[in-house]
Amino acid sequence: MNDSSRLPKTRLYALKLVADPAACGLAGRLEHIPSGRLFDFADGASLLSILAHEQAGGYLIEPPGSSPEGPSASR
């Protein structure tokens, strides 16, 4: 099986996790590499929610310079 067909570049993301050991749970930033869309998340549920929305084609994460759809989107 060809990995590039299973893992298209349009679905490429970078996950940056908060390095603060005092932070509760999972927090950080998700970036959609091809478009530069960014999303800050404060917990694992938020991260899973944004990934599910992106997978469904909802594109909750807005491109830089445009107005965000939701209150949690940020640059």
Chimera marker file (.cmm) of the C-alpha trace (Angstrom):
<marker_set name="trace">
<marker id="1" x="0.000" y="0.000" z="0.000" r="1" g="1" b="0" radius="0.5"/>
<marker id="2" x="1.296" y="3.437" z="-0.956" r="1" g="1" b="0" radius="0.5"/>
<marker id="3" x="1.657" y="5.608" z="2.155" r="1" g="1" b="0" radius="0.5"/>
<marker id="4" x="1.195" y="8.864" z="0.217" r="1" g="1" b="0" radius="0.5"/>
<marker id="5" x="-2.324" y="7.879" z="-0.847" r="1" g="1" b="0" radius="0.5"/>
<marker id="6" x="-3.250" y="6.956" z="2.734" r="1" g="1" b="0" radius="0.5"/>
<marker id="7" x="-1.637" y="10.053" z="4.212" r="1" g="1" b="0" radius="0.5"/>
<marker id="8" x="-2.238" y="12.974" z="1.813" r="1" g="1" b="0" radius="0.5"/>
<marker id="9" x="-0.268" y="16.190" z="2.308" r="1" g="1" b="0" radius="0.5"/>
<marker id="10" x="-3.544" y="18.109" z="2.568" r="1" g="1" b="0" radius="0.5"/>
<marker id="11" x="-4.028" y="16.416" z="5.964" r="1" g="1" b="0" radius="0.5"/>
<marker id="12" x="-0.602" y="17.402" z="7.326" r="1" g="1" b="0" radius="0.5"/>
<marker id="13" x="-0.673" y="18.975" z="10.802" r="1" g="1" b="0" radius="0.5"/>
<marker id="14" x="1.913" y="20.064" z="13.364" r="1" g="1" b="0" radius="0.5"/>
<marker id="15" x="1.083" y="19.562" z="17.024" r="1" g="1" b="0" radius="0.5"/>
<marker id="16" x="2.868" y="21.790" z="19.522" r="1" g="1" b="0" radius="0.5"/>
<marker id="17" x="2.373" y="20.869" z="23.169" r="1" g="1" b="0" radius="0.5"/>
<marker id="18" x="2.756" y="23.209" z="26.141" r="1" g="1" b="0" radius="0.5"/>
<marker id="19" x="6.030" y="22.551" z="27.926" r="1" g="1" b="0" radius="0.5"/>
<marker id="20" x="4.762" y="23.805" z="31.304" r="1" g="1" b="0" radius="0.5"/>
<marker id="21" x="4.849" y="20.853" z="33.731" r="1" g="1" b="0" radius="0.5"/>
<marker id="22" x="2.373" y="22.681" z="35.995" r="1" g="1" b="0" radius="0.5"/>
<marker id="23" x="-0.247" y="22.790" z="33.220" r="1" g="1" b="0" radius="0.5"/>
<marker id="24" x="-3.151" y="20.421" z="33.767" r="1" g="1" b="0" radius="0.5"/>
<marker id="25" x="-3.670" y="17.825" z="31.073" r="1" g="1" b="0" radius="0.5"/>
<marker id="26" x="-2.984" y="18.368" z="27.419" r="1" g="1" b="0" radius="0.5"/>
<marker id="27" x="-2.646" y="21.879" z="25.974" r="1" g="1" b="0" radius="0.5"/>
<marker id="28" x="-0.965" y="23.442" z="22.978" r="1" g="1" b="0" radius="0.5"/>
<marker id="29" x="-1.457" y="24.496" z="19.359" r="1" g="1" b="0" radius="0.5"/>
<marker id="30" x="-2.457" y="22.621" z="16.215" r="1" g="1" b="0" radius="0.5"/>
<marker id="31" x="-1.342" y="23.961" z="12.827" r="1" g="1" b="0" radius="0.5"/>
<marker id="32" x="-2.617" y="22.832" z="9.432" r="1" g="1" b="0" radius="0.5"/>
<marker id="33" x="0.646" y="22.953" z="7.474" r="1" g="1" b="0" radius="0.5"/>
<marker id="34" x="-0.648" y="23.512" z="3.902" r="1" g="1" b="0" radius="0.5"/>
<marker id="35" x="-2.877" y="26.484" z="4.845" r="1" g="1" b="0" radius="0.5"/>
<marker id="36" x="-1.277" y="27.825" z="8.023" r="1" g="1" b="0" radius="0.5"/>
<marker id="37" x="-4.563" y="27.622" z="9.952" r="1" g="1" b="0" radius="0.5"/>
<marker id="38" x="-3.930" y="27.649" z="13.717" r="1" g="1" b="0" radius="0.5"/>
<marker id="39" x="-5.891" y="26.532" z="16.742" r="1" g="1" b="0" radius="0.5"/>
<marker id="40" x="-4.970" y="26.787" z="20.416" r="1" g="1" b="0" radius="0.5"/>
<marker id="41" x="-6.470" y="24.084" z="22.624" r="1" g="1" b="0" radius="0.5"/>
<marker id="42" x="-6.617" y="23.825" z="26.402" r="1" g="1" b="0" radius="0.5"/>
<marker id="43" x="-7.425" y="20.123" z="26.791" r="1" g="1" b="0" radius="0.5"/>
<marker id="44" x="-7.577" y="16.811" z="24.982" r="1" g="1" b="0" radius="0.5"/>
<marker id="45" x="-11.312" y="17.090" z="24.316" r="1" g="1" b="0" radius="0.5"/>
<marker id="46" x="-10.774" y="20.397" z="22.485" r="1" g="1" b="0" radius="0.5"/>
<marker id="47" x="-7.991" y="18.873" z="20.394" r="1" g="1" b="0" radius="0.5"/>
<marker id="48" x="-10.144" y="15.894" z="19.422" r="1" g="1" b="0" radius="0.5"/>
<marker id="49" x="-13.052" y="18.199" z="18.606" r="1" g="1" b="0" radius="0.5"/>
<marker id="50" x="-11.013" y="20.351" z="16.220" r="1" g="1" b="0" radius="0.5"/>
<marker id="51" x="-9.500" y="17.290" z="14.526" r="1" g="1" b="0" radius="0.5"/>
<marker id="52" x="-12.961" y="15.760" z="14.051" r="1" g="1" b="0" radius="0.5"/>
<marker id="53" x="-14.282" y="19.019" z="12.623" r="1" g="1" b="0" radius="0.5"/>
<marker id="54" x="-11.324" y="19.285" z="10.215" r="1" g="1" b="0" radius="0.5"/>
<marker id="55" x="-11.742" y="15.647" z="9.149" r="1" g="1" b="0" radius="0.5"/>
<marker id="56" x="-15.396" y="16.305" z="8.369" r="1" g="1" b="0" radius="0.5"/>
<marker id="57" x="-14.356" y="19.223" z="6.143" r="1" g="1" b="0" radius="0.5"/>
<marker id="58" x="-15.735" y="21.865" z="8.466" r="1" g="1" b="0" radius="0.5"/>
<marker id="59" x="-12.451" y="23.777" z="8.642" r="1" g="1" b="0" radius="0.5"/>
<marker id="60" x="-13.056" y="25.349" z="12.023" r="1" g="1" b="0" radius="0.5"/>
<marker id="61" x="-9.516" y="26.707" z="11.889" r="1" g="1" b="0" radius="0.5"/>
<marker id="62" x="-9.492" y="29.909" z="9.819" r="1" g="1" b="0" radius="0.5"/>
<marker id="63" x="-6.594" y="31.055" z="7.617" r="1" g="1" b="0" radius="0.5"/>
<marker id="64" x="-4.447" y="33.855" z="9.101" r="1" g="1" b="0" radius="0.5"/>
<marker id="65" x="-5.971" y="37.266" z="8.482" r="1" g="1" b="0" radius="0.5"/>
<marker id="66" x="-9.586" y="36.116" z="8.353" r="1" g="1" b="0" radius="0.5"/>
<marker id="67" x="-12.182" y="36.266" z="11.101" r="1" g="1" b="0" radius="0.5"/>
<marker id="68" x="-12.480" y="33.078" z="13.204" r="1" g="1" b="0" radius="0.5"/>
<marker id="69" x="-15.747" y="31.117" z="13.244" r="1" g="1" b="0" radius="0.5"/>
<marker id="70" x="-15.461" y="30.153" z="16.855" r="1" g="1" b="0" radius="0.5"/>
<marker id="71" x="-14.291" y="31.845" z="20.048" r="1" g="1" b="0" radius="0.5"/>
<marker id="72" x="-11.377" y="29.427" z="20.513" r="1" g="1" b="0" radius="0.5"/>
<marker id="73" x="-9.633" y="30.008" z="17.191" r="1" g="1" b="0" radius="0.5"/>
<marker id="74" x="-6.551" y="32.174" z="17.442" r="1" g="1" b="0" radius="0.5"/>
<marker id="75" x="-3.348" y="33.167" z="15.760" r="1" g="1" b="0" radius="0.5"/>
<link id1="1" id2="2" r="1" g="1" b="0" radius="0.2"/>
<link id1="2" id2="3" r="1" g="1" b="0" radius="0.2"/>
<link id1="3" id2="4" r="1" g="1" b="0" radius="0.2"/>
<link id1="4" id2="5" r="1" g="1" b="0" radius="0.2"/>
<link id1="5" id2="6" r="1" g="1" b="0" radius="0.2"/>
<link id1="6" id2="7" r="1" g="1" b="0" radius="0.2"/>
<link id1="7" id2="8" r="1" g="1" b="0" radius="0.2"/>
<link id1="8" id2="9" r="1" g="1" b="0" radius="0.2"/>
<link id1="9" id2="10" r="1" g="1" b="0" radius="0.2"/>
<link id1="10" id2="11" r="1" g="1" b="0" radius="0.2"/>
<link id1="11" id2="12" r="1" g="1" b="0" radius="0.2"/>
<link id1="12" id2="13" r="1" g="1" b="0" radius="0.2"/>
<link id1="13" id2="14" r="1" g="1" b="0" radius="0.2"/>
<link id1="14" id2="15" r="1" g="1" b="0" radius="0.2"/>
<link id1="15" id2="16" r="1" g="1" b="0" radius="0.2"/>
<link id1="16" id2="17" r="1" g="1" b="0" radius="0.2"/>
<link id1="17" id2="18" r="1" g="1" b="0" radius="0.2"/>
<link id1="18" id2="19" r="1" g="1" b="0" radius="0.2"/>
<link id1="19" id2="20" r="1" g="1" b="0" radius="0.2"/>
<link id1="20" id2="21" r="1" g="1" b="0" radius="0.2"/>
<link id1="21" id2="22" r="1" g="1" b="0" radius="0.2"/>
<link id1="22" id2="23" r="1" g="1" b="0" radius="0.2"/>
<link id1="23" id2="24" r="1" g="1" b="0" radius="0.2"/>
<link id1="24" id2="25" r="1" g="1" b="0" radius="0.2"/>
<link id1="25" id2="26" r="1" g="1" b="0" radius="0.2"/>
<link id1="26" id2="27" r="1" g="1" b="0" radius="0.2"/>
<link id1="27" id2="28" r="1" g="1" b="0" radius="0.2"/>
<link id1="28" id2="29" r="1" g="1" b="0" radius="0.2"/>
<link id1="29" id2="30" r="1" g="1" b="0" radius="0.2"/>
<link id1="30" id2="31" r="1" g="1" b="0" radius="0.2"/>
<link id1="31" id2="32" r="1" g="1" b="0" radius="0.2"/>
<link id1="32" id2="33" r="1" g="1" b="0" radius="0.2"/>
<link id1="33" id2="34" r="1" g="1" b="0" radius="0.2"/>
<link id1="34" id2="35" r="1" g="1" b="0" radius="0.2"/>
<link id1="35" id2="36" r="1" g="1" b="0" radius="0.2"/>
<link id1="36" id2="37" r="1" g="1" b="0" radius="0.2"/>
<link id1="37" id2="38" r="1" g="1" b="0" radius="0.2"/>
<link id1="38" id2="39" r="1" g="1" b="0" radius="0.2"/>
<link id1="39" id2="40" r="1" g="1" b="0" radius="0.2"/>
<link id1="40" id2="41" r="1" g="1" b="0" radius="0.2"/>
<link id1="41" id2="42" r="1" g="1" b="0" radius="0.2"/>
<link id1="42" id2="43" r="1" g="1" b="0" radius="0.2"/>
<link id1="43" id2="44" r="1" g="1" b="0" radius="0.2"/>
<link id1="44" id2="45" r="1" g="1" b="0" radius="0.2"/>
<link id1="45" id2="46" r="1" g="1" b="0" radius="0.2"/>
<link id1="46" id2="47" r="1" g="1" b="0" radius="0.2"/>
<link id1="47" id2="48" r="1" g="1" b="0" radius="0.2"/>
<link id1="48" id2="49" r="1" g="1" b="0" radius="0.2"/>
<link id1="49" id2="50" r="1" g="1" b="0" radius="0.2"/>
<link id1="50" id2="51" r="1" g="1" b="0" radius="0.2"/>
<link id1="51" id2="52" r="1" g="1" b="0" radius="0.2"/>
<link id1="52" id2="53" r="1" g="1" b="0" radius="0.2"/>
<link id1="53" id2="54" r="1" g="1" b="0" radius="0.2"/>
<link id1="54" id2="55" r="1" g="1" b="0" radius="0.2"/>
<link id1="55" id2="56" r="1" g="1" b="0" radius="0.2"/>
<link id1="56" id2="57" r="1" g="1" b="0" radius="0.2"/>
<link id1="57" id2="58" r="1" g="1" b="0" radius="0.2"/>
<link id1="58" id2="59" r="1" g="1" b="0" radius="0.2"/>
<link id1="59" id2="60" r="1" g="1" b="0" radius="0.2"/>
<link id1="60" id2="61" r="1" g="1" b="0" radius="0.2"/>
<link id1="61" id2="62" r="1" g="1" b="0" radius="0.2"/>
<link id1="62" id2="63" r="1" g="1" b="0" radius="0.2"/>
<link id1="63" id2="64" r="1" g="1" b="0" radius="0.2"/>
<link id1="64" id2="65" r="1" g="1" b="0" radius="0.2"/>
<link id1="65" id2="66" r="1" g="1" b="0" radius="0.2"/>
<link id1="66" id2="67" r="1" g="1" b="0" radius="0.2"/>
<link id1="67" id2="68" r="1" g="1" b="0" radius="0.2"/>
<link id1="68" id2="69" r="1" g="1" b="0" radius="0.2"/>
<link id1="69" id2="70" r="1" g="1" b="0" radius="0.2"/>
<link id1="70" id2="71" r="1" g="1" b="0" radius="0.2"/>
<link id1="71" id2="72" r="1" g="1" b="0" radius="0.2"/>
<link id1="72" id2="73" r="1" g="1" b="0" radius="0.2"/>
<link id1="73" id2="74" r="1" g="1" b="0" radius="0.2"/>
<link id1="74" id2="75" r="1" g="1" b="0" radius="0.2"/>
</marker_set>
